[in-house]
Amino acid sequence: MNFDPAALRSEFPILSRPVRGKPLVYLDNAATTQKPRRVIETLERYYAESNANVHRGVHFLSERATAAYEGARETVRRFLNAKEAREIVFVRGTTEAINLVAAGFGRSRLQPGDEVVITALEHHSNIVPWQLACEQSGAVLKVAPIDDAGQVILEEYRLLLTERTRIVALAHVSNALGTVNPAREMIALAHAAGAPVLVDGAQAVAHHRVDVQALDCDFYAFSGHKVYGPTGIGALYGKAQWLEALPPYQGGGEMIRQVTFEKTTYADIPQKFEAGTPNIAGAIGLASALDFLAETGLDAVAAHEHDLLVYATAMASEIPGLRIVGNAQEKSGILSFVLEGVHPHDIATVLDREGVAIRAGHHCAMPVMARYGLAATARASFALYNTRQEIDALAAALRKTRELFHG
């Protein structure tokens, strides 16, 4: 299909609503994306026509819900190009996925003196779970530094990989800077050192084609709400041998094979990691979102968003006192910046009065902010429905902000 952002906008009901009497310009997509009508209707249809618990009933509604839920698992498998549907575990989002893996390694794979390697680009969700795992096991957390442009220094990363490295965890795309890591190269280096790799794909899957077999990652995590799907749902891909080796993350119903007071045996993967009633509607809604994105065409989406980033970067260079934070050679559609003499929260407040929604703060990446000596940045992040005209609106609002504070 021909990529037409103006036509695509009509698929997103919320984009037609005004904000403070002005047209909504939604540029906070790294925090969460808006939802196409088909996803909203999928959720409504499930609750109106198929609502029942899965895997536990032989009645019509349960069978229908189970088929849709497991069909969603296959959709995720296809979207990531995983080998088998059993390598897909439904979770609440990227954060839970990383916690699942970190807890499993902390309980069964890490010992005193072992090392976990992450990068200085990480979101808190790919830092804190590993800190917890290290505290519990006596392992040590090692951090690969970044340069002034916001790129991992690969030679420093390479030197951190030793016979003591038990796992590497890295972001595919930085949520704070937009840096696209050379994930395939970093994974190959880790594997050469004998270490598996978890990739935080929260900021990648909506913007770039992801093939977990081509990457050869051992784990890949993403959140539904950042890829035009519902909140409270996400997926963890794990190579079958790793999922089989790790202990359960939670206990309860659905993840068991047999329970006695003396011993419990566990279900096969992926059910071993899906204790309790899952977010059935969320999984089905996520599948609808992934189908929408696949039909739209990820290559076309990536090209469009790159055009927006180039256009916005040129715009930013024309505003006196505005400085972009993060200038990696490979970037996704994220523009983080500071404006001389204006706090990022004040920037976001003024822009909101103009109907422009951006994010301001540390973006759950405090170590990244510390690397640049900043408490916060303002961040505009782009999606398939954004347009150059919206970048123009952003520029006009930023000039107004500068005038308000500097005259």
C-alpha positions in Angstrom: 0.0 0.0 0.0 1.1 3.6 -0.5 2.2 5.2 2.7 0.1 8.3 3.4 0.3 9.7 7.0 -2.6 12.0 6.4 -4.8 9.1 5.5 -3.5 7.0 8.3 -4.4 9.7 10.8 -8.1 9.1 10.2 -7.5 5.6 11.7 -6.7 7.1 15.0 -9.8 8.7 16.6 -8.0 10.6 19.3 -5.9 12.6 16.8 -9.0 14.5 15.7 -9.8 15.9 19.1 -8.7 19.5 20.0 -6.6 20.2 23.0 -7.0 23.6 24.8 -8.8 24.9 21.7 -6.1 23.9 19.3 -5.4 20.9 17.0 -3.7 18.1 18.9 0.0 17.6 17.9 0.9 14.4 19.6 4.7 14.0 19.9 5.0 11.8 23.0 5.1 8.5 21.2 8.1 7.2 23.0 6.0 7.2 26.1 3.0 5.6 24.5 1.5 5.5 21.0 -2.1 6.3 20.2 -4.4 3.4 19.1 -6.0 2.8 15.7 -9.7 2.3 15.5 -9.3 -1.4 14.7 -7.5 -2.1 18.0 -10.2 -0.3 19.9 -12.9 -2.2 18.1 -11.0 -5.5 18.7 -11.1 -4.9 22.4 -14.8 -4.0 22.4 -15.6 -7.0 20.2 -13.8 -9.5 22.5 -15.6 -8.3 25.6 -19.0 -8.2 23.8 -18.7 -11.5 21.9 -16.0 -13.8 23.3 -15.2 -13.0 26.9 -14.2 -16.1 28.8 -11.2 -17.5 30.6 -8.7 -19.4 28.4 -7.3 -22.9 28.5 -9.7 -23.9 31.3 -13.1 -24.5 29.7 -14.7 -26.7 27.1 -17.6 -24.4 26.5 -18.0 -22.4 23.3 -16.8 -19.0 24.7 -13.7 -20.4 26.4 -12.7 -22.3 23.2 -13.2 -19.1 21.2 -11.2 -17.0 23.6 -8.4 -19.6 23.8 -8.2 -19.7 20.0 -7.9 -15.9 19.7 -5.4 -15.8 22.6 -3.1 -18.4 21.1 -3.6 -16.9 17.7 -2.2 -13.7 19.1 0.8 -15.6 20.2 1.4 -16.8 16.7 1.0 -13.2 15.4 3.8 -12.1 17.7 5.9 -15.0 16.6 5.4 -14.0 13.0 6.1 -10.4 13.7 9.4 -11.1 15.4 10.2 -14.1 13.1 10.7 -16.4 16.1 11.1 -20.1 15.3 8.2 -21.3 17.4 5.1 -19.8 19.1 6.2 -21.5 22.4 9.1 -19.0 22.4 6.6 -16.1 23.0 5.6 -15.4 26.6 2.9 -12.8 27.2 3.7 -10.4 30.0 2.5 -6.9 31.1 5.2 -5.2 29.2 9.0 -4.8 28.7 9.5 -4.1 32.4 8.0 -7.4 33.5 9.8 -9.3 30.7 13.2 -8.0 31.9 12.3 -8.7 35.5 11.3 -12.3 34.5 14.7 -12.9 32.9 16.7 -11.1 35.6 14.9 -13.0 38.4 15.5 -16.3 36.7 19.2 -15.6 36.2 19.5 -14.3 39.8 18.0 -17.4 41.2 19.6 -20.0 39.0 22.5 -18.7 36.9 24.4 -16.0 38.9 26.9 -16.6 41.6 29.3 -14.4 43.6 31.9 -13.0 41.2 29.9 -13.4 38.1 29.2 -10.3 36.0 26.2 -8.8 34.2 27.0 -6.3 31.4 24.6 -3.5 30.4 25.2 -0.1 28.7 25.0 3.5 29.9 22.0 4.1 27.6 19.6 1.9 29.5 16.1 2.7 30.7 15.7 2.1 34.5 13.7 -1.1 33.6 16.9 -2.5 32.2 19.1 -1.4 35.1 17.1 -2.0 38.3 16.2 -5.7 37.7 19.8 -6.5 37.1 20.9 -4.6 40.2 18.4 -6.6 42.2 19.7 -9.9 40.7 23.2 -8.9 41.5 22.4 -7.9 45.0 20.7 -11.3 45.6 23.4 -13.4 44.0 26.6 -11.5 44.7 27.2 -10.9 41.0 28.7 -7.6 39.8 27.0 -5.1 37.3 29.3 -3.8 34.6 28.4 -0.8 32.4 29.6 0.0 28.9 30.1 3.8 28.6 28.8 6.1 25.9 30.5 8.9 24.0 29.4 12.5 23.7 27.1 11.6 20.7 25.3 9.0 22.8 26.8 5.9 21.2 28.1 2.9 23.1 31.9 2.8 22.9 32.3 -0.6 21.4 35.9 -1.1 22.3 35.0 -0.5 26.0 32.0 -2.8 25.6 34.3 -5.5 24.1 36.7 -5.2 27.0 33.9 -5.8 29.5 33.1 -9.2 28.0 35.1 -11.9 29.8 34.7 -15.5 31.0 32.9 -14.1 34.0 30.1 -12.5 31.9 26.9 -14.4 32.4 24.5 -12.2 30.5 24.4 -9.0 28.5 21.3 -6.7 28.5 21.1 -3.8 26.1 18.6 -1.5 24.5 17.9 -1.8 20.8 17.0 1.9 20.7 17.5 4.4 23.5 14.3 6.0 24.8 16.2 9.1 26.0 18.4 9.8 23.0 17.1 7.8 20.0 20.4 6.0 19.6 20.1 2.8 17.6 22.6 0.3 19.0 24.5 -2.0 16.6 22.6 -4.8 18.2 23.7 -7.6 15.9 27.4 -6.8 16.3 27.0 -6.4 20.1 25.2 -9.8 20.3 27.9 -11.5 18.3 30.6 -10.1 20.6 28.7 -11.3 23.6 28.2 -14.8 22.2 31.9 -15.0 21.3 32.5 -14.5 25.1 29.9 -17.2 25.9 27.3 -14.9 27.2 23.6 -14.8 26.2 21.9 -11.5 25.4 18.6 -9.8 26.3 17.5 -7.0 24.1 15.1 -4.3 25.3 13.1 -3.7 22.2 10.5 -1.3 23.6 11.6 1.6 21.4 12.4 -0.5 18.3 9.5 -2.7 17.3 7.1 0.2 16.2 9.8 1.8 14.1 12.2 -0.8 12.7 11.8 -4.3 11.3 12.9 -6.8 14.0 14.0 -10.3 13.2 15.1 -12.2 16.3 16.6 -15.0 14.4 18.8 -12.6 12.3 19.8 -10.8 15.5 20.5 -14.1 17.2 19.5 -12.6 20.5 18.5 -15.0 23.3 15.8 -12.8 24.7 13.8 -9.9 23.2 11.2 -7.8 25.1 8.7 -5.2 24.0 5.5 -3.5 25.2 2.2 -3.4 23.4 1.3 0.2 24.2 4.4 1.5 22.4 3.4 -0.3 19.2 -0.2 1.0 18.8 -1.6 -1.7 21.1 -3.2 -1.7 24.5 -1.5 -1.0 27.8 -0.8 -3.8 30.2 0.4 -6.2 27.6 3.7 -7.1 26.1 5.8 -10.0 25.0 9.0 -11.7 25.8 10.8 -13.8 23.1 13.2 -16.3 24.5 15.0 -19.1 22.7 13.3 -22.3 23.8 16.4 -23.8 25.4 16.7 -20.7 27.7 13.1 -20.6 28.6 13.2 -24.3 29.5 16.3 -23.7 31.6 15.0 -20.8 33.7 12.8 -21.3 36.7 9.3 -20.0 36.8 8.9 -16.3 37.6 5.6 -16.6 39.4 3.6 -19.4 40.9 -0.1 -20.2 40.8 -2.7 -21.4 38.3 -2.0 -22.1 34.7 1.8 -22.6 35.0 1.5 -26.0 36.7 1.5 -29.6 35.5 0.7 -31.2 38.9 0.5 -29.9 42.4 0.8 -31.8 45.7 1.8 -30.5 49.1 5.1 -32.2 48.7 6.0 -31.1 45.2 4.8 -29.1 42.2 5.8 -29.8 38.6 5.5 -27.1 36.0 3.8 -26.8 32.6 5.8 -26.6 29.4 6.9 -23.3 28.0 5.4 -20.7 27.5 2.7 -21.6 30.1 5.4 -22.1 32.7 5.8 -18.3 32.8 2.1 -17.3 32.5 0.7 -17.7 36.0 -2.9 -16.8 36.6 -5.5 -15.4 34.2 -3.6 -13.5 31.5 -4.6 -10.2 29.9 -6.6 -12.0 27.2 -8.1 -8.9 25.6 -4.7 -7.2 25.7 -3.0 -10.0 23.8 -5.8 -10.1 21.2 -5.6 -6.3 20.9 -1.8 -6.5 20.6 -2.2 -8.9 17.7 -4.5 -6.5 16.0 -2.0 -3.7 16.4 0.9 -5.8 15.0 -1.3 -6.7 12.0 -2.1 -3.0 11.4 1.6 -2.2 11.5 2.6 -5.0 9.2 0.0 -4.0 6.7 1.1 -0.4 6.8 4.7 -1.5 6.1 7.5 -1.2 8.6 10.0 -0.1 5.9 7.8 2.7 4.8 7.2 3.7 8.5 10.9 3.8 9.1 11.6 5.9 6.1 8.8 8.4 7.0 9.9 8.7 10.6 13.5 9.2 9.5 12.3 12.0 7.2 10.6 13.6 10.2 13.7 13.3 12.3 15.9 15.0 9.6 13.3 17.7 9.2 13.0 18.3 12.9 16.8 18.3 13.4 17.1 21.0 10.8 14.3 23.0 12.4 16.0 22.7 15.8 19.3 24.1 14.5 17.5 27.3 13.5 16.2 28.1 17.0 18.7 30.2 19.0 19.7 28.6 22.3 18.3 25.1 21.5 20.7 22.2 21.8 20.0 18.7 20.8 21.1 16.0 23.3 22.3 12.8 21.5 23.6 13.0 18.0 24.4 9.3 17.2 25.0 8.4 13.6 22.2 5.9 13.7 19.1 7.4 15.4 15.4 6.6 15.6 12.7 9.2 15.6 13.5 10.8 19.0 14.6 14.4 19.4 15.8 15.3 22.9 16.8 18.8 23.6 17.3 21.7 26.0 16.6 25.4 25.5 19.0 27.8 27.1 17.5 29.5 30.2 14.2 27.4 30.2 13.5 24.4 32.3 12.3 21.4 30.2 9.1 21.2 32.3 8.4 24.9 31.4 9.0 24.1 27.7 6.5 21.2 27.9 4.0 23.4 29.7 4.1 26.2 27.2 3.9 23.7 24.3 0.9 22.1 25.9 -0.9 25.5 25.8 -0.3 25.3 22.0 -1.7 21.8 21.7 1.7 20.2 21.3 2.3 17.2 23.5 5.9 16.3 24.3 7.7 14.7 27.3 9.9 16.5 29.8 12.0 14.9 32.5 14.7 12.3 33.0 12.7 9.8 30.8 13.5 6.9 33.3 17.1 7.2 32.2 18.7 9.1 35.0 22.2 7.8 34.3 21.9 9.1 30.7 21.0 12.5 32.0 23.9 12.4 34.5 26.3 11.6 31.6 25.4 15.0 30.0 25.3 16.9 33.3 21.5 17.4 33.0 18.6 16.9 35.3 16.1 16.6 32.4 15.5 17.2 28.7 12.5 17.9 26.6 11.7 15.1 24.2 9.7 15.0 21.0 9.2 11.5 19.6 7.6 10.6 16.3 5.2 8.0 15.0 3.8 6.9 11.6 0.9 9.4 11.9 3.0 12.5 12.5 3.6 15.0 9.7 6.0 17.8 8.7 3.2 20.2 9.4 3.3 19.1 13.0 7.0 19.6 13.2 6.3 23.2 12.0 3.8 23.5 14.8 6.4 22.3 17.3 8.9 24.9 15.9 6.4 27.7 16.2 5.6 26.7 19.8 9.3 26.5 20.7 9.9 30.0 19.3 7.0 31.3 21.3 8.5 29.6 24.4 11.8 31.3 23.8 10.2 34.7 23.4 8.2 34.3 26.6 11.4 33.6 28.6 13.9 35.8 26.7 11.8 38.5 25.1 
